[in-house]
């Protein structure tokens, strides 16, 4: 089955990752293959992370990726993307799969039993909403500590638990509108979301009914994971991988500075280490069970840099959606509703209802968009219709060839 060229470049020719994405995931589910790749990388990394690491300055870098697969809409099978590879992992190492209930006590107690686990969060939007509740206080902070490998010292209801060494990965899934509703720019630039590698893609196929897996493929994938259950420490990059990584590192730094966006600049700071982790996973997947002292090759690094390209593309999508402040958030909400209404436009009353904003706030935003030439109003008062009229440089398309005969004024 044909897959996206950028995803193809991010897949080794052999190993679990290629077999899972191309010959299993996209044959069973119509979710974008980028999302399947992100979840598969976490799966392999979870098997590795107790035994495999590489030197990283004065520390050790473990292959514990935190990946957030982002569906462009609620119609993409995000939960399936998370659950399918984790179900395969459970057949090989059940103890590596974290608790079903994401609570501070549940996670800490599980890690006390086994310090190397993956946290699957198929409904990340629900999780984000839950962390705002009083009973889940401290959950985001705990997850940041786990992602960073910090020492954990928690007093629970029945005991006090200290975790000095742990390896935790995570694969979560959410629709982009839910992220916009439950996160702020601070979450992405320096908080909880900054720990995640965001991955999204276009839905390229549609299955009305989920398909059964190809005969024998599930068993074959479990066997591949069994071969990757053990590992030895990595000695770092070989000369080719080192040259590729350094060239990309300085290009990405320059790009982040030019972008001027807080989100892009902040996320690149963590992307650099994540790419090194991904390269370690790629090399291990291509050549498992090597003696200690193995190195990451240029081929593995090329796959990791192709993955970085997918993440960079995702950051552009997220950056356009996760607004910096209330004005931009409201502006994007109104503009998206009007644009999606098509050529017929949208009635004034319906725009207020769908935006869930107050009358005066909608009037203020529409007036601002009208002055930019992005929307226009036809009719008077509450009987008016608002139309999308993108001018030069407006989002979503080419400059309008002919201006419509509407008067761009406020209500």
HELIX and SHEET records of a PDB file:
HELIX    1   1 UNK A    5  UNK A    9  1                                   5    
HELIX    2   2 UNK A   16  UNK A   20  1                                   5    
HELIX    3   3 UNK A   21  UNK A   25  3                                   5    
HELIX    4   4 UNK A   26  UNK A   28  1                                   3    
HELIX    5   5 UNK A   33  UNK A   48  1                                  16    
HELIX    6   6 UNK A   78  UNK A   92  1                                  15    
HELIX    7   7 UNK A   94  UNK A   96  5                                   3    
HELIX    8   8 UNK A  104  UNK A  113  1                                  10    
HELIX    9   9 UNK A  124  UNK A  130  1                                   7    
HELIX   10  10 UNK A  134  UNK A  136  5                                   3    
HELIX   11  11 UNK A  139  UNK A  148  1                                  10    
HELIX   12  12 UNK A  176  UNK A  182  1                                   7    
HELIX   13  13 UNK A  185  UNK A  189  1                                   5    
HELIX   14  14 UNK A  192  UNK A  195  5                                   4    
HELIX   15  15 UNK A  217  UNK A  227  1                                  11    
HELIX   16  16 UNK A  239  UNK A  259  1                                  21    
HELIX   17  17 UNK A  262  UNK A  286  1                                  25    
HELIX   18  18 UNK A  298  UNK A  321  1                                  24    
HELIX   19  19 UNK A  326  UNK A  340  1                                  15    
HELIX   20  20 UNK A  342  UNK A  344  5                                   3    
HELIX   21  21 UNK A  348  UNK A  355  1                                   8    
HELIX   22  22 UNK A  359  UNK A  371  1                                  13    
HELIX   23  23 UNK A  381  UNK A  383  5                                   3    
SHEET    1   A 2 UNK A  53  UNK A  56  0                                        
SHEET    2   A 2 UNK A  59  UNK A  62 -1                                        
SHEET    1   B 4 UNK A 116  UNK A 121  0                                        
SHEET    2   B 4 UNK A 167  UNK A 175  1                                        
SHEET    3   B 4 UNK A  66  UNK A  71  1                                        
SHEET    4   B 4 UNK A 197  UNK A 200  1                                        
SHEET    1   C 2 UNK A 152  UNK A 155  0                                        
SHEET    2   C 2 UNK A 160  UNK A 163 -1                                        
SHEET    1   D 2 UNK A 234  UNK A 237  0                                        
SHEET    2   D 2 UNK A 294  UNK A 296  1                                        
SHEET    1   E 3 UNK A 346  UNK A 347  0                                        
SHEET    2   E 3 UNK A 385  UNK A 388 -1                                        
SHEET    3   E 3 UNK A 375  UNK A 378 -1                                        
END                                                                             
